[in-house]
Amino acid sequence: MRDEAASDVVTLRLRAGSSIPVEADTICPDLFIGRSEAEIAALPAFYGRRQVTLGDLFEVDGAYSDHIVMWDATDDPGGLRRVKRIGQRMSRGRIVVHGDAGMHLGAEMRGGEIVVHGSTSTWAGAHMAGGILRVDGNAGPMLGAAYPGEIRGMRGGVIFVRGSVGPRAGERMRRGMIVVGGDAGEFSGARMIAGSLFVFGTLGARAGAGMKRGTIVAVNGRAEALLPTFRYACTSQVTFMRVYLRRLWEHDCQLPITDAHVSGAYHRYTGDITTLGKGEILIYAEH
Amino acid sequence: MRAARLIITAVNEQWAMTAAQVTTGFATSVIACGCEAGVEAVLAPEETPDGRPGVSVLVFTMGPKGLEDQLIRRVGQCVMTCPTTACFDGLGETTRENRLKIGGALRYFGNGFQISKKLEGKRYWRIPVMEGEFLVEESFGMQKAIGGGNLLILGQDNAAALAAAERAVDAIRPLRDVILPFPGGIARSGSQVGSKYKFLRASTNVAYCPMLRAQVETALPESVNSVYEIVIDGLSETAIRAAMRVGIEAAAQAGVARISAGNYGGTLGQFHFHLREIMGTQIHTDTR
């Protein structure tokens, strides 16, 4: 029996600043939806190597909701940067992080939405299979990538990053879409199996290294040197880009998409010929 | 019947319409063409998935298997071959059993170089072609539909009957969810079920042939010397009723002795459209 009413959101405010990392994969809408405030506060987390509860680390306000809002500690802006695994394996609901988020944000998520009004660290969206991950700031290395030893990375869903992303975004990606508003680091889309990676800034060097299939797009036409294992195919308009860019603009109207991007021509390079060679890198050509 | 809606886009309306007209060619009657098809509407760029000018087409068959077969043939031979086109499903989400694998069958034309793209649950196939690429959706929706709604326009002479039929077609054409599968929307050779010949499923509608007035039991008043039929296929009963109503209103002018409809003894389907009832009720019409 519920002893309290369901709230619209569950608010988590970091209690105090600290340099110790926190592992909190229990910050997950699937776990919050059926729990009272006390039960949420009792969920386990790791503070360094010590097991604690969410209530030890956060002021918890709200119950029985799959909408979570997180705030930094008043005396430590940026404290949430140390909180790892927020939204890991979530399949529903929404998490809004006011500040930066720690490593493994939304890793293995299958549904729902995470919004970060700040930046994220390494491995955000790793092995993501569904849902939407939005980051207002930058993202660290290995965005949507595969953990070491794993064959496939991201398998579905969409990641939007307004800023830039670190190296190896979308590594071993199998399906889904990553959209980067700024620059993408080296080895973006390395060993991609399928899926789509859109970069509105500069596409870093050695993009698509070892990719089998999939699409990497330098939407603004800026790309550092491609690997010699990618061969130029043609320059032409790409019909599917029209469908994708229109949908992207509907998702995030702040993306710098112009009519020229939608209807313009793209240089097409195919590779990586060291593997299957059916991947493509599209680089926007002048309209 | 079963129906599907194709949205065909191209670099401009001219090419989209060319593809649509070719796709809906030789599709006047399920009896001999395999399907009935027609152009439903011209679509503005903001109404199409890829933001280009488009044309929506409705295709009707007697059953699901025939519809899949017809769509594969027509999209493969008439849309894919037409310059700059792409082809999308226009019915939206339907249940799994009401999906027809069209792009999923045509993709093999890519000879292994076809590229799959999945966006928000929809799979698209990018098929490399000499021009560039042909983009087609993996599957198209199918829904139950109604074929064979019809109006018989009985004119005092051929000119009056044709003019009335043309007015009716012009009035019906702006409506959504219906098509007029016959040439210019008008059939001059309406048929009756069966024939004196065992090998023929349909034959000329003798009761409405003026030249047979003296030889058969005619349905024509003395003053009638020419008859045209307007066949209407629609996605719903409401859509057909609306089309029949505006068609009758437009056709009913001087020179038209009577407007009727063929009911074939009520044996040709479960839907009956009674003209007096249609004209007596207010029907909402959705125009394009």
Interface residues (C-beta under 8 A of the other chain):
Chain A: R175 M177 A194 S196 R213 T215 S236 Q237 V238 T239 F240 R242 V243 Y244 R246 R247 V262 K278 E280
Chain B: P49 D50 G51 R52 A86 F113 I115 S116 K117 K118 L119 E120 Y124 R126 G132 E133 F134 L135
